[in-house]
Amino acid sequence: MGKKVYVEAANTLPVYDVCDILVVGGGAAGHSAAIAAARAGAKDIILMERYGYMGGDVTGGYVIMVPDLSWYEKSFVRGLQEEWFTRLKNIPGSVMAPTLDEIGSEDPALLHRWAPFIDCVSRGTYCAKGPNGEEIRRDTKRLVRAVFFEPNQLKIEMDKMLFEHRDAIRVLYHSWGTKPIMEGNEVKGVIFESKEGRKAILAKTVIDATGDGDLYCQTGAPFASLADGQCRSSTTAVVWRIGGIDWELFAEWRRLHPDQDQAMRARMIQIAGFRIGAIPSNANDICWMNNWHPNRDCTKIKDLTETEINTRITIREVLNYMKEACPLAFRNAYLYDIAPQLGTRCSRRLKGEYIITANDFAFASQFEDTIAWHSTICQINDCGPVEIPYRAILPQKIENLLAPGRHLSSDDVAIDWLNLIPQCVGTGQAAGVAAAVAAMDGTNVRNVDIKKVQDILIDQDVPLPRNPRVDPSYMECVEEHMYGLYTDLAKKARAEADGLKTFRQW
């Protein structure tokens, strides 16, 4: 017997508004798109967000550490991403991170200072060839720009950024974009739901910054589903925070008692029924509990519901165990808060005009349409910078639509390195600039002048490769350090790129 259906009657929807640029989703990508578009000169922008705050996973899902913003001594991830922390640094207790002056340092005292804080110190060793062809292994420990921040302070700052551009950006909170308005293969606007009912917004360009491709999946644009099941991206989370702790004491206890630490981690996973771990925050007396529910799709009601419930019903038991296992650090611990928003990592992935793969990391691919040049978490190239082309946010077949953020065009392995906050901000910023240029030039986002887009991004403090307007020390850095392709993993990747083995085995 087939599934029951309900035939909805034809309906006439009121047009709520008309604009040049409509951004759906106010997460890291969407917020950045709207701000960048306004700064590029666009004057008619609508930013729609289903919650009552900006930031998405960053502020609502408590993804409160942004990793790998630097490589060696260079700050590669700049633009709006770095601006967040420049703005927050003057607010007491809002930000904790190695400074821009400290990145790349191999000072033992600084390395010891930042060792307890994940991703503030680079990983492992690398292999390289010496002047006579001999193999060299070197410890690459150096300071990395990884920033821990207070999510509620960032909520405030993101609203302040929008308020500064209130002449160009109209914000619609508590509004959920649900369906694209199509004429043939062209997107003409979006239908949205709110307390006012179902209405429409018409736009020249729509930016799908929903993170799950909620709009592009309905346009006919090709897309893929979940990432590979062995990857981080196929997991969900509900993050919670613990107060009344002493993180530095806990880090020292871990260092001195590795066996007990390992046993504690294993028992926490056993209690919860899924992987869970304590991560530092911007304050020594607060840590956050990240978790990874495997094989969950954040577009499925069942998976979302189970993630919410299964996390919350285990919080008390996990916290009580932590207080017993390490009273030195957790004796006075208490539940500080629970993230108001479920943490999503991956679901749909765009199959855009270019699909980024692990080979682009292993071979340092170069693109004429590069819109972001980011250091990332990828040990194939020692977390070195990788180029993200404009075509990776440009859907196939569909006009007037861009799709920046964690659902960008990449394969089921590369997505694990590209769906983090910096890449959402970077691709969102580029999408906003491209939409603004298209609006001002009277063209569309498919045929936009990419050189003009790149020039504006550089004006917005985004370093791009091989550009004479960018400080040449950036290119000198990647060339001096061989684009990070001195690792054993890079050697394997290049040797086995014929498909005999897959990257996930490494």
N, C-alpha and C positions, 0 to 999 in steps of 0.2 A: 504494500500500500504506500503510495507516494506521500510526501509531506503536505500538510495542509498549507494553504496560502490564503492571504487576504488581499483582495484587489482594492487598492486605494483609489478613491474617486479623484478625478481631475480637479485641480485647485488653482486658483489665481493668487499669486503671492505678491504682496506689496514690495516695492523696491525701497529698501531702507536708505541706501546711499549709492553714490557713484564716485569712482576715484580713478586715478591713474595707476596706482600700485596698491594691491591688496595683499597683505601678509597674513596668512592663517597659521596661528601658533606663535606664542610669545616666549618660547624657550630660548636657549642660547643662540640658535640660528635665526629665529624669527625676530627677536628683539634687535639683534645685530643688523639684520637686513633693513629694518625700518630706520634705525639710527643712521646707518651708512647711506641709505637712499636720501634722507633729509640733508645730510652733510654734503652729498654730491650735487645738491641743488633741486631735488624733487620737492614739490610743494603740496602734493595731493595724495597722501598716503593714509591708508587705514591699516591698523594693526589689531587683529582679532585674537583673543585668548579665552579659552574655556574656563580657566580658573580666575581668581581675583588678584593675581600677582604675576609678574614676569619671572622668567628664569627656568621654568620647567623643572627638569631633573636637578638642575643646579641648586635652586632655592627651595623647591617643593619636594624633591626626591632626596635631598641632602647628599648630593654628590659634591661634597664640600672640600675637595682637594683637586686642583687642576695640575696635572703632571707634565713633565718633559717640555717645558717652554724654551729650553736652551740646549745648546750642544757645544761642548768645549766652552769657550769664553763668549760665545755669541748668543744673543737673545733672538731666536728665529721667529718665535710666535709673538707678534707684537699687535699693532692695530687695536681694535676694540678689546681684545682679550687682555692685553697688558693694561689698557686704560681702566678696566674694572679695579685692578689692584692699586694703580696709581691713585685713584679716587678714594679707595678704602683705607689706604695706609695712614691717613691722618686721623682716622677714627679709632680711638684706643681699643685694643683687643680684637680688632676686626680681621687682621691679616698676620700670618706668620709664614716666613719663607726666607731662603737665602736671597740676599739683595742682588740687584743687577750688577753691582760692583764685585760681588763675591763669586758669581757663577764661573765655573771652570777652574776654580782654585783647587789645588791639591794640598793645601795647608793641613797638616795632621790635626791641629787643634780644631779647625773648622769642620773637618770631616767627622771628628769625634762628636762635636756639638750637634751635628745634624743627622748622625747615624740612626737615632731612634725614630726618625720621621721618614716614612716610606717615600721613595722616589726623589728625595733631596740629595742623594748620593748616587752616582752612576753605578751601573751593574758590571760585575765580573771582569774578565780579561779578554784580550783580543790577540789574534795572531797576525803577524805581518812579516814581510821579507826584508832582511837587512841589506846593506850595500853589496854584499857578496852572495846574496841569495839565501842566506841562512834564515831559519825560522826564528822569529822573535815573539816572545810572549811578554806582555806588559800588563801590570795592574792599571786599570783605567779609572780608578776611584777619583772622582772629582765632583765638585758641587754642581747641582742642577737646579734650575729655577722651577721648583714645584711649590705651589701656593696653597696653604690651608686658610680657610676664611669662614666667617660667620654668615650663614645663609640669610638671616633676617636683615642684617645690615646691607647685604647685596640687594635684597628685595627693594629696600628703600632707595638705594643708589640707582637701580635700574629705572624706577619711577622718576627719579630726579632727571635722569638722562632724557627720558621721554618728555618731561615737562619743559626742558630746555628747548625742545623742538616742537612745542605745542602749536606753532603756526603752520607746521607742515604735516604733523602726525595726529590722526584722530584715533584714540584708543577705545576699543570695545572689549571690556572685561565681561566675564560670564556669558560669553557668546561662542557657540561651538559650530565651526564650519563643517558641514556634513556632506555636501554634494556639489560638484562643479557644474556650472551652467555651460553647456556645450552647443556650439553651432558647427556641425561637421567635425573637423579636427582642431577647432579653435576653442580655447577656454575664454568665456566672456564674463565670468564672474563666479560667485559662490552662493549657494543656499546655506543659511545658518539657522540654528535654533537658539532661543533664549527665553527668558521669562515673558518677553513680549510676543512669543510665538514664532512661527516659521516665516522668515523673510529672505530677501535676496539683496546682494550687493553686486553691482556691475563694475568691472575693472578692465583696464587695458592690459595689465600684466598681473597674474596671480603667482604668488610665491607660496608653495606648499611647504611649510615649515612645521608640519604636524609631527614629524619624527617617525611616523609609521606609514607614510604615504597614503594617508586617508583620502586625499583628493586624487592624486595621480593614478591610484589603483582603479578609479572609476572612469578614467578618460580614454582608455584604450592604449595608454603607454605601456610598453613591456616592463615587467618587474619580476623579481624573484621573491621567494618566501624566506623562511628562517635561515639563519646562518648554520654552518656545520655544527652538529650536536656536541662536538668535543670542544667547541670554542666558548669563551666567556660570553659571547654575544647571544647565545641561546639560553640565557638565564634571566630571571627576574629577581627583584628584591623589594623589601620594605625596610628601609634603614631606620634605626633608632639610636638615640644617644644616651650615654650614662654620665651622670654628674657625680661629684664628690670623690673623684679618684686622684691618683698621682701618676701621670703617664711616665714621667722620667724615672720614677722608682720601678714601675712595671718594666720599662725597657731595660733597666739595669738587672732586674731579676731574670728576665729572659736571657740576657747575655751570660749571666753566671750559672743559670740552671737550664740549659737547653733541653735536657731530657724531660724535666718537669713541664717545661713550656710546651714541648711537643705532645706530651700526654694530656695537658690541659686543652690544647686545640682539638685533639681527637675526641675528647670527652664532650666538648661543646657541640661538635658536629653530631655526635651520637645523641645528645639530648635534643637538639633541635630537629634532627632528621634531614638536614641539608647543611651545606657548607656555610660557615659563619665565622667572622673574625673581627677582632678589635683593631681599629685604625685611629691614629692620633688626630687631634683637631687643632684649631688655632689657640686653644686654651689648655694648659696643663691639667686642669681639673675636670676636663670633659673629653670623652672619646666617643667615636661613633661605631656602631656595630653594622658592618656591611654584611650582606648575605647573598647567596647564589642558589636560587631554586632551579634545578637543571631541566632542560627540555621544555621550557615554557615559552609560549608565544604571546606577546603582549597585545595582540589583536583578538585574543580569544577570551570570552567572558569567563569560562571555566578556569582557565589558567590564571587570570587576573584575580578572581575571587579566592582561589586556593592560596595564592601567594599572600594575599592580605591576611586571611584567617590563620594560615599555618605559621606565619611569622609571629603574629601577635599572641597566639595562645602559648608560645614557647618562651616569650620574653622573660617572664618571672623566674622560670626554672633555670634558664641560662644565666641570668644575673645572680641568682642565689648561689649557683655553682661557682661562678667567678669569685664571689666574695669568700667562699670557703677555700678555693684552690690557691688564691693569691691574696691573702688578707693584707699583706704589706701595701698593696696598691689599691685594693678594692674594698677594704673593710667598711668604709662609709659610703659605698656606692649606692646610687639610687637611679631610677628611671627618670631621665631628664625630659625627653620628649620622643615622639614617634613621628616620622616624616608624614606630612599630610598627603603626599603623592607617591604612588607606587613607582619604584625605580625600573625603568624600561631600558633594555639594551639593544635589542634588534627584533625586527619582525619582517616587514617588507623591505626589499632593497630595489632601488631603481635599476633598470637596465638602460642606461643612458647612451648618449652618443659616444661615450668612452666608458669602459668598465675597468676600474683599477684592479689590478691583481697583485699577488705576492711577487711576481716577477718585476713589477715596477719598483719594489723595494730592493730586490736582489741585483738589479741592473742599473739603478739610478736613472730611470727614464726621464727624459727631458721633453717638455711640451712648449709649443709656441703660445698656447693659450693658458699658461699657468696663472692661477688666481690665488694660490696659497702655497707657501714653501715652508713646511712645518717639520720640526723635530717631533718624533712620535715614539710611542712605546712599541718598538720592534727590534728584537735582538738580531735579526738577519743583518741589519745595517747599523748595529750598535746605537740604535735610537737616533740615527742621523736624519737630516732633513729629507723629505720626499716631496715631490711636486704634485699638486692636485690640479688637474686641468678643468677649465670651465665646462667642457663637455661632460664631465662627471655629474653636473647638476642640471644638465639640459636633457629633457626626455626625448626619446625618439618619437617621431610621428606627430606629436602634439605641439601646437603653437601657443604662445603667450603664457607659458608656464615654466617656472624654475623650481627645483627641488633640492635646496641645500639642507645640511644637517645630517643626522645619524642614519638617514635612509638613502644617502647618496649612492651613486652607481659604483659598486665594487663587488668582488666575488666573495664567496662564503668564508674565505680565510682573511683577506685583506680588510674586510669590514671590522675585524677585531681591533685593528690599529687605527681605524679612521672614524669610528663613531663616538669618540670621546669629546669632551667639551671644547677643547681648542679647535678641533676640526669643524665642529658645529658653528662656532663663532666665526672662524675664517671663511668657510663657504657661505655662511649667512651674510657676512659683510660684503663679499663679492657679489652675491645675488642682488643685494640692495643697490649696489653701485651700478650693476648691469641694467637693472630695471629703470633706474634714474636716467642713465645715458640713453636708453631706448626711448623713454618718454620725451626727453628733451630734443632728441634727434629725429623724432617722428618715425622710428623704425620699430622692429620687434626684437625680443631677446634672442632669437635665433640668429639674426643678422646684425646684432649689435657690434659696434666698433670695439673689438676686444683690446686694441692698443690704448684706446681712450679709457676703457675700464681699468686697465692695468696702471695707467698713469695716475688716475684718481686714487686707486688703492695705495700707491706709493705715497701720494699726498696724505693719505690717512694712516701713515706710519706702518704700512705693510711691506716688508722687504720682499722683493721678487728676484729670481735668479737672472743673470746675464743682462741686467738692465743698467745702462750707464748712469741712471739717476739714483741707483742704490749704492750705498757704501761698498766699495770693492772688497773690503775685508771679509764680507760674507762669503763671496765666491772663493776667496783665498783660503778661508777656513775649510770649506768642504773639499777643495782640491788638495790642500795640505794633508788632510786626514782621509783622503781616498774615498770620500762620500760614505765613510763608515763600512766599506765593503772589504774589510780585512778580517772579518769574523769567520769562524769555522762554518757557521750556518750559511753565510753568504756563499762560501765556496761550495757547499753542498747544493745550495739552491741553484747556482749557475751550472753546476755539473749535471744536475738532475732535472733541469727545467723541461726536459723532453716528456715529462709526465710519468716516468717510471716510478717515482715516489711523489708523495704529496707533502706540502709544507706542514700540515697539521701533525705529521709524524715527528717533527722536530720540536 
